[in-house]
Amino acid sequence: MQPLSKKFARCLIALPFALTLHASLHAETVARYGISMADIPLTTGQPDRGAGAYQFTGHTLYDPLVAWEANIGNRPGKLIPGLATAWNVDPKDNKKWRFSLRKGVKFHDGSDLTADAVVWNLDKVLDDKSPQFDAKQSAQVRPRIPSIASYRKVDDSTVEIVTKDVDALFPYQLPWFLISSPTQWDKLGRDWNKFASQPSGTGPFKLDKLVPRERADLVKNAGYWDKTRMAKTDRIVLVPIPDALTRANALMNGQVDIIETPPPDVLPQLQRSGYKLVKNVTPHVWPYHFSTQPGSPWTDIRVRKAANLAIDRDAIVKLLNGLATPAKGQLDATSPWFGKPGFQIKYDLATAKALMAQAGYSPSKPLKAKIIIAQGGTGQMLSLPMNEFIQQSLAEVGIQLEFEVVELENLYLHWRSGAKADMNAGKGITGINLGYVTADPFYALTRFAYGRYQAPNGVNWGGYANPKVDAAIDKIRVSFDTKVQDGLLASVHQAMVDDALMLWVVHDVNPHALSPKVKEFVQAQHWFQDLTTIRM
Amino acid sequence: MLFYILKRFLYAIPIALGVTLVSFMLVYLAPGDPLNAIAPADAPADVIEALKSAYGLDRPVPVQYGVWLWRAVQGDLGTSIASGRAVNTEVMSAVSNTLLLAGIAGLVGVLAGCALGALAGYKNGGWIDRIATLISVVGVSIPHYWLGLVLTIIFSIWLDWFPAMGAGPGGSSEWRWDIEHMRHLVLPALTLSVIPMGIITRTVRALVADMLQQEFVTSLRARGLGGSRVFRHIAKNTAPTVLAVAGLQIGYLMGGSILVETVFAWPGTGFLLNTAIFQRDIPLLQGTILVLCMFFVALNLIVDILQPLLDPRMGRG
């Protein structure tokens, strides 16, 4: 029999090893994510700061009725059931939609998702007389769900939404509308500011800590209803780092594990040092949107086509160190709505020069045009160098560009006002360079091509009006068969390309750089990225 | 002396009022729309109008100024359009971070600048003088954005001695005087300190070199005073000018650190201003500019009061 002191000593020696083993078995996995925003987006339900913000405080903490498939990278995603298991349009009245709610779903605070909660959330953003109305959330989502006219609870698990007009594309609007917990709002004294620091949704993550402008800690929701989308990492720390170089430095210094949009200049260094670069087809295009109003030099289709043929897009991709793909239209060629345009967008200097000659211009007798551009900002890629490249390229075929350079916020004003507005036409501005999100049929196509969507009714900036396109869009709105919809959308895109509505340059690839510690991250072909796919 | 202090206080009041007017109006002169901070770019006109009304931006600018000034006098700087948080809270948190950064950078800059400047003044024309002059020229002319990046590459990425960004471990800005937090302070403070260091080196060098030629120094030496006692006299005579220059420099550091704070993601006023400008967050922008200007006014007041204490001849004027 061993003396007691010896046993005790052995236990003492074994204890640290046992503790280490225990700790390693239960160690929390943490991914620190350097995001390009200057602040954590709103956490109350509807994130601010654009489409990209939904991946951080939108589809992490909350769920929509109809979701977007964002956890696959090898093909475009599609609409999938979210908090609604099914949705159907009333065959007798095509404006009425019924949504069957998923049963057994709980908010982070433990309360149940019910039809009352969904109606309460619709009031939150659409009814300014309801006590829970939040002007800030409303401003974010109202432009994205423009079709809703009214709504009501049918029974505890069914909600009916009526649209203003028949709108077959309505389900595409719903991934933008997220459901917050009414119970938590009541519990926090009906105060959205308090709700922001203790939010409650039904999403795969819960908010553990929020330090404005510095960090947000999202922890795995072990009780998440969708077992196929359980978070692979226990904790994700979002760290706002707006400066691209600082983000890259923080990654290389080990302060964060993932960054979005690394600066093109540091890519070779990152890759040499073992960091992984992931990118994918992304619904975003970087174009010049032409004015087709009387007096604009772009009213001549030969000039618009010549401009599209005068750009060496591969050289621009090289300028961006590979962080882009050449554009062949508004959409990437893999899109189900790309169609078969007759006009091939490529680099063909000879044809471009010939078209310009037919239009009566040449490098010695150039056409002059003024384009308004941003000095930089979200979605603008490397605005100034890319614009200078285009300026030189177009000069070769006889188009002399002059730029009006403004801040992005100011550019939005010019955009919303339309080409006809005095701030544009009055200053001789006949083109605008603005990166466009092209995530769904409305965002990609109809808002730019439909004749009725000219300012102040929409952002058909240049005033494009094509009766055939309008007729196709009218048909899309009443066609509830997805295949028919896709075919019609493809015909709209074909017409846009054949009419050379814009000068399409490149598509963004939404690059991310990952430290070797990150074992997995599925990058979807969308701005909605699914952070549950991150594995450390 | 009391009259002098009172007079300086009274002078500060119209300056402060002018500052409120300028800081309020400046943001209206810039192009852009504050509603872009809260509404998506393609928000329809009715959404924009509703928001304008909700934030009082539909009222005439003089009315907006009056309301803003009245609230500011009572210590309420409004609510940030972008974040919905009180501007006071946002600005005070940023001010404390910048004060810390500017204070350390200023201290390093003043101490190093005085030491280098005094050495260069004493060794006028020698190799120490040339090195000090070179350092001061580089300090004043080097782009600090670039210097910050170079220091980050060397000390964060290559050597891994200091963090590349943030004010504390894990993004925490609750400052503590521990090694982890101090490590975050080193690179931004060092980057920022080269500005005051360069200017103070140049100032002190010129003053010391000039004073060494003056008759009172010759007479002090003739009376048999040692080097350290002569230096004490020189230091006392240069102090008011150095104080004025240092005060201005620390004031500049408070607002002039935008690029350095952006490079290091240091959550101070520069970083806040940068964010507010890009988001067109008018209340936040006005509040931050106002606090920075008031800080500058207060700093000048303190310097004006301290100067005659060090040199009583100034108070008599």
Interface residues (C-beta under 8 A of the other chain):
Chain A: A38 D39 L42 D48 G50 D128 A135 K136 S138 A139 Q140 R142 P143 R144 P146 W192 N193 A196 V211 P212 R213 E214 R215 V237 V239 P240 I241 P242 D243 L245 T246 N249 A250 M252 N253 G254 Q255 G377 V406 E407 E409 N410 Y412 L413 W415 R416 R447 P456 N457 G458 V459
Chain B: P31 G32 D33 N36 A37 I38 A39 P40 A41 D42 A43 P44 A45 V47 A50 L51 A54 A82 S83 G84 R85 E90 L149 T152 I153 S156 I157 D160 P163 A164 M165 G166 A167 G170 G171 S172 S173 T262 V263 F264 A265 P267 F271 L272 N274 T275 F278 Q279 R280
